[in-house]
Structure formats: structure tokens, C-alpha cells
Amino acid sequence: MTHHPAGREPELLTITEAADLLRAPVATLRYWRHLGTAPRSFRLGRRVLYRTDDLHAWIAEQHAQALDRR
């Protein structure tokens, strides 16, 4: 992941940066988008972008679902 000043993540992440944050391959993130199970994203021109808050919320949802399945 690219280094950002003061350890802060940028508010908008590219698909590559989002994949780094999720520790998943970019191809997996694209597949999850295809299935409709990926974190919320949007297109800005030709780029797919992710809000940092949406990624963290999606991670929390996945964690909660995993705990519910126990």
C-alpha cells in the first residue's frame, strides 16, 4: 500500500488500494463486485473508487456475519 502522511488513509481509494487494505487480490474484488457482495463502490469517470468508511463498514459487517454463523 502506498505511504500516506501522518499514517492517514485517503478518503477515496482506487480498486488497487482497496484490495491492499482488504488483503485480497484485485481480481477477487472485481469478482465480488460482479456478484454484488463487494464493499460499496462507485465509478468516477472510468475509475472505480471506494470510500474508506464504506470499506471499514463492510469489514465490520463481514465480521458480524461470521460471528452470527458460529
PyRosetta script that sets phi, psi and omega in degrees:
from pyrosetta import init, pose_from_sequence

init()
pose = pose_from_sequence("MTHHPAGREPELLTITEAADLLRAPVATLRYWRHLGTAPRSFRLGRRVLYRTDDLHAWIAEQHAQALDRR")
pose.set_psi(1, 145.4)
pose.set_omega(1, 179.9)
pose.set_phi(2, -69.8)
pose.set_psi(2, 150.3)
pose.set_omega(2, -179.1)
pose.set_phi(3, -84.2)
pose.set_psi(3, 134.3)
pose.set_omega(3, 179.7)
pose.set_phi(4, -119.8)
pose.set_psi(4, 143.0)
pose.set_omega(4, -177.4)
pose.set_phi(5, -56.0)
pose.set_psi(5, 144.8)
pose.set_omega(5, 176.3)
pose.set_phi(6, 58.8)
pose.set_psi(6, 18.9)
pose.set_omega(6, 176.4)
pose.set_phi(7, 69.8)
pose.set_psi(7, 11.8)
pose.set_omega(7, -178.6)
pose.set_phi(8, -90.6)
pose.set_psi(8, 140.5)
pose.set_omega(8, 175.0)
pose.set_phi(9, -82.8)
pose.set_psi(9, 147.9)
pose.set_omega(9, 174.7)
pose.set_phi(10, -69.4)
pose.set_psi(10, 155.7)
pose.set_omega(10, -179.3)
pose.set_phi(11, -66.4)
pose.set_psi(11, -37.3)
pose.set_omega(11, -179.7)
pose.set_phi(12, -110.7)
pose.set_psi(12, 130.4)
pose.set_omega(12, -179.7)
pose.set_phi(13, -117.3)
pose.set_psi(13, 144.8)
pose.set_omega(13, 172.4)
pose.set_phi(14, -74.3)
pose.set_psi(14, 170.9)
pose.set_omega(14, 179.3)
pose.set_phi(15, -62.5)
pose.set_psi(15, -34.7)
pose.set_omega(15, 178.1)
pose.set_phi(16, -66.8)
pose.set_psi(16, -44.5)
pose.set_omega(16, 178.7)
pose.set_phi(17, -66.2)
pose.set_psi(17, -39.1)
pose.set_omega(17, 177.9)
pose.set_phi(18, -64.1)
pose.set_psi(18, -42.0)
pose.set_omega(18, 178.4)
pose.set_phi(19, -62.6)
pose.set_psi(19, -39.7)
pose.set_omega(19, 176.8)
pose.set_phi(20, -61.5)
pose.set_psi(20, -45.4)
pose.set_omega(20, -179.6)
pose.set_phi(21, -61.9)
pose.set_psi(21, -40.0)
pose.set_omega(21, -179.6)
pose.set_phi(22, -82.5)
pose.set_psi(22, -8.3)
pose.set_omega(22, -176.6)
pose.set_phi(23, 55.8)
pose.set_psi(23, 45.9)
pose.set_omega(23, 179.4)
pose.set_phi(24, -132.2)
pose.set_psi(24, 151.2)
pose.set_omega(24, 176.6)
pose.set_phi(25, -64.5)
pose.set_psi(25, 150.2)
pose.set_omega(25, 177.5)
pose.set_phi(26, -56.7)
pose.set_psi(26, -39.9)
pose.set_omega(26, 180.0)
pose.set_phi(27, -60.3)
pose.set_psi(27, -36.5)
pose.set_omega(27, 178.2)
pose.set_phi(28, -66.9)
pose.set_psi(28, -42.2)
pose.set_omega(28, 178.2)
pose.set_phi(29, -63.0)
pose.set_psi(29, -39.6)
pose.set_omega(29, 176.5)
pose.set_phi(30, -64.3)
pose.set_psi(30, -40.2)
pose.set_omega(30, 178.9)
pose.set_phi(31, -65.4)
pose.set_psi(31, -43.5)
pose.set_omega(31, 177.2)
pose.set_phi(32, -60.7)
pose.set_psi(32, -38.4)
pose.set_omega(32, 176.6)
pose.set_phi(33, -62.2)
pose.set_psi(33, -42.3)
pose.set_omega(33, 178.3)
pose.set_phi(34, -60.4)
pose.set_psi(34, -41.4)
pose.set_omega(34, -180.0)
pose.set_phi(35, -76.1)
pose.set_psi(35, -18.6)
pose.set_omega(35, -176.9)
pose.set_phi(36, 85.0)
pose.set_psi(36, 17.5)
pose.set_omega(36, -178.6)
pose.set_phi(37, -108.4)
pose.set_psi(37, 1.5)
pose.set_omega(37, -177.1)
pose.set_phi(38, -77.9)
pose.set_psi(38, 166.2)
pose.set_omega(38, 172.4)
pose.set_phi(39, -59.9)
pose.set_psi(39, 155.4)
pose.set_omega(39, 179.4)
pose.set_phi(40, -57.7)
pose.set_psi(40, 135.9)
pose.set_omega(40, 178.9)
pose.set_phi(41, -142.9)
pose.set_psi(41, 171.7)
pose.set_omega(41, 175.9)
pose.set_phi(42, -152.0)
pose.set_psi(42, 160.5)
pose.set_omega(42, 178.9)
pose.set_phi(43, -98.7)
pose.set_psi(43, 136.1)
pose.set_omega(43, 172.8)
pose.set_phi(44, -125.3)
pose.set_psi(44, 100.0)
pose.set_omega(44, -170.7)
pose.set_phi(45, 68.6)
pose.set_psi(45, -122.5)
pose.set_omega(45, 179.6)
pose.set_phi(46, -95.4)
pose.set_psi(46, -7.6)
pose.set_omega(46, -174.4)
pose.set_phi(47, -92.2)
pose.set_psi(47, 141.4)
pose.set_omega(47, 171.5)
pose.set_phi(48, -95.2)
pose.set_psi(48, 126.2)
pose.set_omega(48, -178.4)
pose.set_phi(49, -123.1)
pose.set_psi(49, 154.2)
pose.set_omega(49, 179.8)
pose.set_phi(50, -127.6)
pose.set_psi(50, 136.2)
pose.set_omega(50, 172.5)
pose.set_phi(51, -81.8)
pose.set_psi(51, 137.1)
pose.set_omega(51, -179.3)
pose.set_phi(52, -56.0)
pose.set_psi(52, -42.8)
pose.set_omega(52, 180.0)
pose.set_phi(53, -61.0)
pose.set_psi(53, -38.8)
pose.set_omega(53, 178.6)
pose.set_phi(54, -65.5)
pose.set_psi(54, -38.9)
pose.set_omega(54, 178.7)
pose.set_phi(55, -64.5)
pose.set_psi(55, -44.8)
pose.set_omega(55, -179.6)
pose.set_phi(56, -66.8)
pose.set_psi(56, -37.2)
pose.set_omega(56, 177.0)
pose.set_phi(57, -64.9)
pose.set_psi(57, -40.6)
pose.set_omega(57, 179.6)
pose.set_phi(58, -65.1)
pose.set_psi(58, -41.1)
pose.set_omega(58, 177.9)
pose.set_phi(59, -60.9)
pose.set_psi(59, -44.5)
pose.set_omega(59, 179.2)
pose.set_phi(60, -62.4)
pose.set_psi(60, -40.2)
pose.set_omega(60, 177.5)
pose.set_phi(61, -62.9)
pose.set_psi(61, -43.5)
pose.set_omega(61, 179.9)
pose.set_phi(62, -63.5)
pose.set_psi(62, -39.9)
pose.set_omega(62, 179.2)
pose.set_phi(63, -64.9)
pose.set_psi(63, -44.4)
pose.set_omega(63, 179.5)
pose.set_phi(64, -62.9)
pose.set_psi(64, -40.9)
pose.set_omega(64, 179.0)
pose.set_phi(65, -65.2)
pose.set_psi(65, -38.8)
pose.set_omega(65, 178.6)
pose.set_phi(66, -64.5)
pose.set_psi(66, -38.7)
pose.set_omega(66, 179.1)
pose.set_phi(67, -69.1)
pose.set_psi(67, -35.6)
pose.set_omega(67, 178.9)
pose.set_phi(68, -66.0)
pose.set_psi(68, -29.9)
pose.set_omega(68, -177.9)
pose.set_phi(69, -78.0)
pose.set_psi(69, -10.1)
pose.set_omega(69, -178.3)
pose.set_phi(70, -73.3)
pose.dump_pdb("model.pdb")
